[in-house]
């Protein structure tokens, strides 16, 4: 069960309308590394999780991602202003002005529709946790790119908050991975020494640094 609290997770404001930046921000609403993708991925993965603590973690973060999606949509609303004017978006997504009546759509910055193909679910907890760690890292990178391209202090405050929450989620997923890293696909299934060998195929070789490397499972210590 989900409950909608009529309060944003963090205050959302803009200094002035900026339809071109609203088009850029659509990436974090309906893009491959956006908030809807994150919410649907973590929720879908949770259906198979048997560890009650990790299942709750997936669902809690999924619910928070939905709140982030609401924040992004409201920011896009404010940046679009009150007037339909496609000429204010010289590059990128213009569907907001020619099709949606300024309503934020489930599309990315180029106007392509959100798709469930963005969502990664394997049924293997280690693989899914590693995928989620990577997802949070990629989302953080997108927010960092967006942060550099706006001077609006209020928008930057929102992005800064969301950046920090991506970092928090990343840390939570890493802790969960530490708990289960010797299970599922991450177990040692008795593989041969070939699984622990590094082949230097670069000529000339840059050095000897990896020749005697023994490959070990990541510990995230």
ChimeraX commands (.cxc) that place a marker at each C-alpha (Angstrom):
marker #1 position 0.00,0.00,0.00 radius 0.5
marker #1 position 1.22,3.50,-0.77 radius 0.5
marker #1 position 0.14,6.76,0.79 radius 0.5
marker #1 position 0.47,10.14,-0.90 radius 0.5
marker #1 position 1.62,12.85,1.51 radius 0.5
marker #1 position 0.76,16.28,0.10 radius 0.5
marker #1 position 4.20,17.62,0.89 radius 0.5
marker #1 position 7.33,17.53,-1.22 radius 0.5
marker #1 position 10.31,15.61,0.11 radius 0.5
marker #1 position 12.25,18.86,-0.36 radius 0.5
marker #1 position 11.02,22.38,-1.28 radius 0.5
marker #1 position 10.76,22.91,-5.04 radius 0.5
marker #1 position 11.21,26.42,-6.46 radius 0.5
marker #1 position 12.65,28.18,-9.51 radius 0.5
marker #1 position 13.87,31.75,-9.90 radius 0.5
marker #1 position 12.31,32.15,-13.34 radius 0.5
marker #1 position 10.88,30.08,-16.23 radius 0.5
marker #1 position 13.39,28.35,-18.49 radius 0.5
marker #1 position 11.64,26.08,-21.04 radius 0.5
marker #1 position 14.89,24.97,-22.64 radius 0.5
marker #1 position 16.21,23.70,-19.32 radius 0.5
marker #1 position 12.83,22.10,-18.63 radius 0.5
marker #1 position 13.44,20.03,-21.77 radius 0.5
marker #1 position 16.84,18.95,-20.43 radius 0.5
marker #1 position 15.36,18.04,-17.06 radius 0.5
marker #1 position 12.85,15.73,-18.76 radius 0.5
marker #1 position 15.75,13.24,-18.89 radius 0.5
marker #1 position 15.39,12.63,-15.16 radius 0.5
marker #1 position 11.64,12.16,-15.45 radius 0.5
marker #1 position 11.34,9.78,-18.40 radius 0.5
marker #1 position 14.91,8.90,-19.32 radius 0.5
marker #1 position 16.96,5.71,-19.03 radius 0.5
marker #1 position 18.53,6.83,-15.75 radius 0.5
marker #1 position 15.61,8.85,-14.44 radius 0.5
marker #1 position 13.42,8.65,-11.37 radius 0.5
marker #1 position 10.59,6.63,-12.95 radius 0.5
marker #1 position 13.08,4.02,-14.14 radius 0.5
marker #1 position 14.58,3.75,-10.65 radius 0.5
marker #1 position 11.20,3.44,-8.92 radius 0.5
marker #1 position 9.98,0.73,-11.31 radius 0.5
marker #1 position 13.27,-1.18,-11.20 radius 0.5
marker #1 position 13.52,-1.39,-7.42 radius 0.5
marker #1 position 9.83,-2.16,-7.00 radius 0.5
marker #1 position 9.92,-4.89,-9.68 radius 0.5
marker #1 position 13.03,-6.45,-8.15 radius 0.5
marker #1 position 11.43,-6.51,-4.70 radius 0.5
marker #1 position 8.74,-8.98,-5.78 radius 0.5
marker #1 position 11.23,-11.87,-5.64 radius 0.5
marker #1 position 13.36,-10.81,-2.65 radius 0.5
marker #1 position 13.04,-13.21,0.29 radius 0.5
marker #1 position 15.19,-11.31,2.80 radius 0.5
marker #1 position 12.58,-9.10,4.57 radius 0.5
marker #1 position 15.07,-6.35,5.42 radius 0.5
marker #1 position 16.35,-6.04,1.85 radius 0.5
marker #1 position 12.82,-6.31,0.45 radius 0.5
marker #1 position 11.79,-3.35,2.61 radius 0.5
marker #1 position 14.91,-1.47,1.48 radius 0.5
marker #1 position 13.97,-1.94,-2.18 radius 0.5
marker #1 position 10.39,-0.81,-1.61 radius 0.5
marker #1 position 11.37,2.13,0.61 radius 0.5
marker #1 position 13.81,3.46,-1.97 radius 0.5
marker #1 position 11.31,2.82,-4.78 radius 0.5
marker #1 position 8.72,4.90,-2.91 radius 0.5
marker #1 position 11.26,7.68,-2.39 radius 0.5
marker #1 position 12.11,7.62,-6.11 radius 0.5
marker #1 position 8.42,8.26,-6.83 radius 0.5
marker #1 position 8.64,11.32,-4.59 radius 0.5
marker #1 position 11.72,12.43,-6.54 radius 0.5
marker #1 position 9.75,11.98,-9.74 radius 0.5
marker #1 position 7.07,14.30,-8.32 radius 0.5
marker #1 position 9.74,16.88,-7.46 radius 0.5
marker #1 position 11.23,16.74,-10.96 radius 0.5
marker #1 position 7.78,17.05,-12.58 radius 0.5
marker #1 position 6.94,20.09,-10.45 radius 0.5
marker #1 position 10.29,21.71,-11.30 radius 0.5
marker #1 position 9.63,21.11,-15.00 radius 0.5
marker #1 position 6.16,22.65,-14.57 radius 0.5
marker #1 position 7.62,25.81,-13.07 radius 0.5
marker #1 position 10.40,26.04,-15.64 radius 0.5
marker #1 position 7.90,25.73,-18.50 radius 0.5
marker #1 position 5.99,28.78,-17.27 radius 0.5
marker #1 position 2.43,29.52,-18.35 radius 0.5
marker #1 position 2.62,29.96,-22.10 radius 0.5
marker #1 position 2.78,27.29,-24.78 radius 0.5
marker #1 position 5.70,28.42,-26.94 radius 0.5
marker #1 position 7.75,25.79,-28.77 radius 0.5
marker #1 position 10.11,28.48,-30.04 radius 0.5
marker #1 position 11.53,28.74,-26.52 radius 0.5
marker #1 position 12.92,25.21,-26.92 radius 0.5
marker #1 position 15.32,25.49,-29.88 radius 0.5
marker #1 position 16.79,22.03,-29.24 radius 0.5
marker #1 position 15.52,18.79,-27.74 radius 0.5
marker #1 position 12.07,17.80,-26.52 radius 0.5
marker #1 position 9.23,20.08,-27.68 radius 0.5
marker #1 position 6.28,17.72,-27.12 radius 0.5
marker #1 position 5.47,19.62,-23.93 radius 0.5
marker #1 position 4.57,22.64,-26.09 radius 0.5
marker #1 position 2.99,20.97,-29.10 radius 0.5
marker #1 position 1.23,17.94,-27.63 radius 0.5
marker #1 position 1.02,17.94,-23.83 radius 0.5
marker #1 position -0.10,21.48,-23.02 radius 0.5
marker #1 position 2.93,22.04,-20.77 radius 0.5
marker #1 position 2.25,18.87,-18.79 radius 0.5
marker #1 position 5.52,17.04,-17.99 radius 0.5
marker #1 position 5.47,13.82,-20.00 radius 0.5
marker #1 position 7.01,10.39,-19.50 radius 0.5
marker #1 position 9.60,11.19,-22.14 radius 0.5
marker #1 position 13.30,11.95,-22.13 radius 0.5
marker #1 position 15.12,15.12,-23.16 radius 0.5
marker #1 position 14.83,14.16,-26.84 radius 0.5
marker #1 position 11.12,13.36,-26.65 radius 0.5
marker #1 position 11.42,9.55,-26.72 radius 0.5
marker #1 position 8.88,7.70,-24.60 radius 0.5
marker #1 position 9.80,6.00,-21.36 radius 0.5
marker #1 position 9.99,2.22,-21.74 radius 0.5
marker #1 position 10.17,-0.72,-19.36 radius 0.5
marker #1 position 13.22,-1.82,-21.36 radius 0.5
marker #1 position 15.12,0.58,-19.09 radius 0.5
marker #1 position 14.31,-1.67,-16.11 radius 0.5
marker #1 position 16.78,-4.41,-15.17 radius 0.5
marker #1 position 15.49,-7.41,-13.19 radius 0.5
marker #1 position 17.30,-10.77,-12.99 radius 0.5
marker #1 position 15.82,-12.54,-9.96 radius 0.5
marker #1 position 19.36,-12.84,-8.59 radius 0.5
marker #1 position 19.87,-10.57,-5.59 radius 0.5
marker #1 position 23.60,-9.98,-6.09 radius 0.5
marker #1 position 23.17,-9.14,-9.77 radius 0.5
marker #1 position 20.22,-6.84,-9.04 radius 0.5
marker #1 position 22.04,-5.04,-6.22 radius 0.5
marker #1 position 25.08,-4.45,-8.42 radius 0.5
marker #1 position 22.76,-3.16,-11.14 radius 0.5
marker #1 position 21.13,-0.79,-8.64 radius 0.5
marker #1 position 24.49,0.51,-7.45 radius 0.5
marker #1 position 25.37,1.25,-11.07 radius 0.5
marker #1 position 21.94,2.84,-11.66 radius 0.5
marker #1 position 22.38,5.24,-8.76 radius 0.5
marker #1 position 25.87,6.10,-9.99 radius 0.5
marker #1 position 24.59,6.83,-13.51 radius 0.5
marker #1 position 21.70,8.93,-12.17 radius 0.5
marker #1 position 24.21,10.90,-10.10 radius 0.5
marker #1 position 26.30,11.57,-13.23 radius 0.5
marker #1 position 23.23,12.87,-15.12 radius 0.5
marker #1 position 22.35,15.18,-12.22 radius 0.5
marker #1 position 25.93,16.44,-12.14 radius 0.5
marker #1 position 25.73,17.28,-15.85 radius 0.5
marker #1 position 22.40,19.04,-15.31 radius 0.5
marker #1 position 23.77,20.95,-12.32 radius 0.5
marker #1 position 26.56,22.45,-14.43 radius 0.5
marker #1 position 24.14,23.78,-17.05 radius 0.5
marker #1 position 21.84,25.98,-14.95 radius 0.5
marker #1 position 22.43,29.24,-13.05 radius 0.5
marker #1 position 19.05,29.20,-11.28 radius 0.5
marker #1 position 19.95,28.90,-7.58 radius 0.5
marker #1 position 16.59,27.37,-6.62 radius 0.5
marker #1 position 16.84,24.67,-9.29 radius 0.5
marker #1 position 20.41,23.95,-8.23 radius 0.5
marker #1 position 19.24,23.49,-4.63 radius 0.5
marker #1 position 16.75,20.84,-5.78 radius 0.5
marker #1 position 19.35,19.06,-7.90 radius 0.5
marker #1 position 21.87,19.20,-5.07 radius 0.5
marker #1 position 19.37,17.53,-2.74 radius 0.5
marker #1 position 18.60,14.82,-5.29 radius 0.5
marker #1 position 22.31,14.25,-5.90 radius 0.5
marker #1 position 22.82,13.63,-2.20 radius 0.5
marker #1 position 19.89,11.22,-2.08 radius 0.5
marker #1 position 21.36,9.25,-5.01 radius 0.5
marker #1 position 24.57,8.98,-2.98 radius 0.5
marker #1 position 22.60,7.77,0.05 radius 0.5
marker #1 position 20.80,5.10,-1.99 radius 0.5
marker #1 position 24.11,4.00,-3.48 radius 0.5
marker #1 position 25.53,3.51,0.03 radius 0.5
marker #1 position 22.43,1.57,1.17 radius 0.5
marker #1 position 22.60,-0.79,-1.79 radius 0.5
marker #1 position 26.33,-1.33,-1.16 radius 0.5
marker #1 position 25.60,-2.27,2.45 radius 0.5
marker #1 position 22.93,-4.71,1.30 radius 0.5
marker #1 position 25.38,-6.22,-1.18 radius 0.5
marker #1 position 27.91,-6.73,1.62 radius 0.5
marker #1 position 25.27,-8.73,3.46 radius 0.5
marker #1 position 24.56,-11.14,0.58 radius 0.5
marker #1 position 27.74,-11.06,-1.51 radius 0.5
marker #1 position 28.48,-14.76,-0.93 radius 0.5
marker #1 position 25.09,-15.88,-2.21 radius 0.5
marker #1 position 23.39,-16.45,-5.56 radius 0.5
marker #1 position 25.45,-15.73,-8.65 radius 0.5
marker #1 position 28.30,-14.43,-6.50 radius 0.5
marker #1 position 29.03,-17.83,-4.93 radius 0.5
marker #1 position 32.14,-19.80,-5.74 radius 0.5
marker #1 position 30.80,-22.67,-7.88 radius 0.5
marker #1 position 34.14,-24.48,-8.02 radius 0.5
marker #1 position 35.45,-22.77,-11.15 radius 0.5
marker #1 position 38.93,-23.50,-12.44 radius 0.5
marker #1 position 41.98,-21.27,-12.06 radius 0.5
marker #1 position 40.99,-19.67,-15.39 radius 0.5
marker #1 position 38.55,-17.55,-13.37 radius 0.5
marker #1 position 41.51,-16.01,-11.51 radius 0.5
marker #1 position 43.84,-15.29,-14.41 radius 0.5
marker #1 position 44.60,-12.01,-16.20 radius 0.5
marker #1 position 45.80,-12.10,-19.80 radius 0.5
marker #1 position 47.97,-9.17,-20.88 radius 0.5
marker #1 position 46.96,-8.74,-24.54 radius 0.5
marker #1 position 48.31,-5.21,-24.97 radius 0.5
marker #1 position 51.48,-4.91,-27.02 radius 0.5
marker #1 position 53.67,-3.40,-25.93 radius 0.5
marker #1 position 52.46,-4.11,-22.42 radius 0.5
marker #1 position 52.18,-0.97,-20.25 radius 0.5
marker #1 position 53.65,-2.83,-17.28 radius 0.5
marker #1 position 53.65,-5.88,-15.07 radius 0.5
marker #1 position 51.07,-4.60,-12.60 radius 0.5
marker #1 position 48.29,-7.10,-13.33 radius 0.5
marker #1 position 50.22,-10.22,-14.33 radius 0.5
marker #1 position 49.98,-11.99,-10.98 radius 0.5
marker #1 position 46.62,-10.55,-10.04 radius 0.5
marker #1 position 44.22,-12.98,-8.38 radius 0.5
marker #1 position 40.66,-11.97,-9.22 radius 0.5
marker #1 position 38.47,-11.81,-6.12 radius 0.5
marker #1 position 34.78,-10.97,-5.54 radius 0.5
marker #1 position 34.22,-7.26,-4.80 radius 0.5
marker #1 position 33.92,-6.55,-1.07 radius 0.5
marker #1 position 32.91,-2.84,-1.08 radius 0.5
marker #1 position 34.75,-2.42,2.24 radius 0.5
marker link #1:1,2 radius 0.2
marker link #1:2,3 radius 0.2
marker link #1:3,4 radius 0.2
marker link #1:4,5 radius 0.2
marker link #1:5,6 radius 0.2
marker link #1:6,7 radius 0.2
marker link #1:7,8 radius 0.2
marker link #1:8,9 radius 0.2
marker link #1:9,10 radius 0.2
marker link #1:10,11 radius 0.2
marker link #1:11,12 radius 0.2
marker link #1:12,13 radius 0.2
marker link #1:13,14 radius 0.2
marker link #1:14,15 radius 0.2
marker link #1:15,16 radius 0.2
marker link #1:16,17 radius 0.2
marker link #1:17,18 radius 0.2
marker link #1:18,19 radius 0.2
marker link #1:19,20 radius 0.2
marker link #1:20,21 radius 0.2
marker link #1:21,22 radius 0.2
marker link #1:22,23 radius 0.2
marker link #1:23,24 radius 0.2
marker link #1:24,25 radius 0.2
marker link #1:25,26 radius 0.2
marker link #1:26,27 radius 0.2
marker link #1:27,28 radius 0.2
marker link #1:28,29 radius 0.2
marker link #1:29,30 radius 0.2
marker link #1:30,31 radius 0.2
marker link #1:31,32 radius 0.2
marker link #1:32,33 radius 0.2
marker link #1:33,34 radius 0.2
marker link #1:34,35 radius 0.2
marker link #1:35,36 radius 0.2
marker link #1:36,37 radius 0.2
marker link #1:37,38 radius 0.2
marker link #1:38,39 radius 0.2
marker link #1:39,40 radius 0.2
marker link #1:40,41 radius 0.2
marker link #1:41,42 radius 0.2
marker link #1:42,43 radius 0.2
marker link #1:43,44 radius 0.2
marker link #1:44,45 radius 0.2
marker link #1:45,46 radius 0.2
marker link #1:46,47 radius 0.2
marker link #1:47,48 radius 0.2
marker link #1:48,49 radius 0.2
marker link #1:49,50 radius 0.2
marker link #1:50,51 radius 0.2
marker link #1:51,52 radius 0.2
marker link #1:52,53 radius 0.2
marker link #1:53,54 radius 0.2
marker link #1:54,55 radius 0.2
marker link #1:55,56 radius 0.2
marker link #1:56,57 radius 0.2
marker link #1:57,58 radius 0.2
marker link #1:58,59 radius 0.2
marker link #1:59,60 radius 0.2
marker link #1:60,61 radius 0.2
marker link #1:61,62 radius 0.2
marker link #1:62,63 radius 0.2
marker link #1:63,64 radius 0.2
marker link #1:64,65 radius 0.2
marker link #1:65,66 radius 0.2
marker link #1:66,67 radius 0.2
marker link #1:67,68 radius 0.2
marker link #1:68,69 radius 0.2
marker link #1:69,70 radius 0.2
marker link #1:70,71 radius 0.2
marker link #1:71,72 radius 0.2
marker link #1:72,73 radius 0.2
marker link #1:73,74 radius 0.2
marker link #1:74,75 radius 0.2
marker link #1:75,76 radius 0.2
marker link #1:76,77 radius 0.2
marker link #1:77,78 radius 0.2
marker link #1:78,79 radius 0.2
marker link #1:79,80 radius 0.2
marker link #1:80,81 radius 0.2
marker link #1:81,82 radius 0.2
marker link #1:82,83 radius 0.2
marker link #1:83,84 radius 0.2
marker link #1:84,85 radius 0.2
marker link #1:85,86 radius 0.2
marker link #1:86,87 radius 0.2
marker link #1:87,88 radius 0.2
marker link #1:88,89 radius 0.2
marker link #1:89,90 radius 0.2
marker link #1:90,91 radius 0.2
marker link #1:91,92 radius 0.2
marker link #1:92,93 radius 0.2
marker link #1:93,94 radius 0.2
marker link #1:94,95 radius 0.2
marker link #1:95,96 radius 0.2
marker link #1:96,97 radius 0.2
marker link #1:97,98 radius 0.2
marker link #1:98,99 radius 0.2
marker link #1:99,100 radius 0.2
marker link #1:100,101 radius 0.2
marker link #1:101,102 radius 0.2
marker link #1:102,103 radius 0.2
marker link #1:103,104 radius 0.2
marker link #1:104,105 radius 0.2
marker link #1:105,106 radius 0.2
marker link #1:106,107 radius 0.2
marker link #1:107,108 radius 0.2
marker link #1:108,109 radius 0.2
marker link #1:109,110 radius 0.2
marker link #1:110,111 radius 0.2
marker link #1:111,112 radius 0.2
marker link #1:112,113 radius 0.2
marker link #1:113,114 radius 0.2
marker link #1:114,115 radius 0.2
marker link #1:115,116 radius 0.2
marker link #1:116,117 radius 0.2
marker link #1:117,118 radius 0.2
marker link #1:118,119 radius 0.2
marker link #1:119,120 radius 0.2
marker link #1:120,121 radius 0.2
marker link #1:121,122 radius 0.2
marker link #1:122,123 radius 0.2
marker link #1:123,124 radius 0.2
marker link #1:124,125 radius 0.2
marker link #1:125,126 radius 0.2
marker link #1:126,127 radius 0.2
marker link #1:127,128 radius 0.2
marker link #1:128,129 radius 0.2
marker link #1:129,130 radius 0.2
marker link #1:130,131 radius 0.2
marker link #1:131,132 radius 0.2
marker link #1:132,133 radius 0.2
marker link #1:133,134 radius 0.2
marker link #1:134,135 radius 0.2
marker link #1:135,136 radius 0.2
marker link #1:136,137 radius 0.2
marker link #1:137,138 radius 0.2
marker link #1:138,139 radius 0.2
marker link #1:139,140 radius 0.2
marker link #1:140,141 radius 0.2
marker link #1:141,142 radius 0.2
marker link #1:142,143 radius 0.2
marker link #1:143,144 radius 0.2
marker link #1:144,145 radius 0.2
marker link #1:145,146 radius 0.2
marker link #1:146,147 radius 0.2
marker link #1:147,148 radius 0.2
marker link #1:148,149 radius 0.2
marker link #1:149,150 radius 0.2
marker link #1:150,151 radius 0.2
marker link #1:151,152 radius 0.2
marker link #1:152,153 radius 0.2
marker link #1:153,154 radius 0.2
marker link #1:154,155 radius 0.2
marker link #1:155,156 radius 0.2
marker link #1:156,157 radius 0.2
marker link #1:157,158 radius 0.2
marker link #1:158,159 radius 0.2
marker link #1:159,160 radius 0.2
marker link #1:160,161 radius 0.2
marker link #1:161,162 radius 0.2
marker link #1:162,163 radius 0.2
marker link #1:163,164 radius 0.2
marker link #1:164,165 radius 0.2
marker link #1:165,166 radius 0.2
marker link #1:166,167 radius 0.2
marker link #1:167,168 radius 0.2
marker link #1:168,169 radius 0.2
marker link #1:169,170 radius 0.2
marker link #1:170,171 radius 0.2
marker link #1:171,172 radius 0.2
marker link #1:172,173 radius 0.2
marker link #1:173,174 radius 0.2
marker link #1:174,175 radius 0.2
marker link #1:175,176 radius 0.2
marker link #1:176,177 radius 0.2
marker link #1:177,178 radius 0.2
marker link #1:178,179 radius 0.2
marker link #1:179,180 radius 0.2
marker link #1:180,181 radius 0.2
marker link #1:181,182 radius 0.2
marker link #1:182,183 radius 0.2
marker link #1:183,184 radius 0.2
marker link #1:184,185 radius 0.2
marker link #1:185,186 radius 0.2
marker link #1:186,187 radius 0.2
marker link #1:187,188 radius 0.2
marker link #1:188,189 radius 0.2
marker link #1:189,190 radius 0.2
marker link #1:190,191 radius 0.2
marker link #1:191,192 radius 0.2
marker link #1:192,193 radius 0.2
marker link #1:193,194 radius 0.2
marker link #1:194,195 radius 0.2
marker link #1:195,196 radius 0.2
marker link #1:196,197 radius 0.2
marker link #1:197,198 radius 0.2
marker link #1:198,199 radius 0.2
marker link #1:199,200 radius 0.2
marker link #1:200,201 radius 0.2
marker link #1:201,202 radius 0.2
marker link #1:202,203 radius 0.2
marker link #1:203,204 radius 0.2
marker link #1:204,205 radius 0.2
marker link #1:205,206 radius 0.2
marker link #1:206,207 radius 0.2
marker link #1:207,208 radius 0.2
marker link #1:208,209 radius 0.2
marker link #1:209,210 radius 0.2
marker link #1:210,211 radius 0.2
marker link #1:211,212 radius 0.2
marker link #1:212,213 radius 0.2
marker link #1:213,214 radius 0.2
marker link #1:214,215 radius 0.2
marker link #1:215,216 radius 0.2
marker link #1:216,217 radius 0.2
marker link #1:217,218 radius 0.2
marker link #1:218,219 radius 0.2
marker link #1:219,220 radius 0.2
marker link #1:220,221 radius 0.2
view
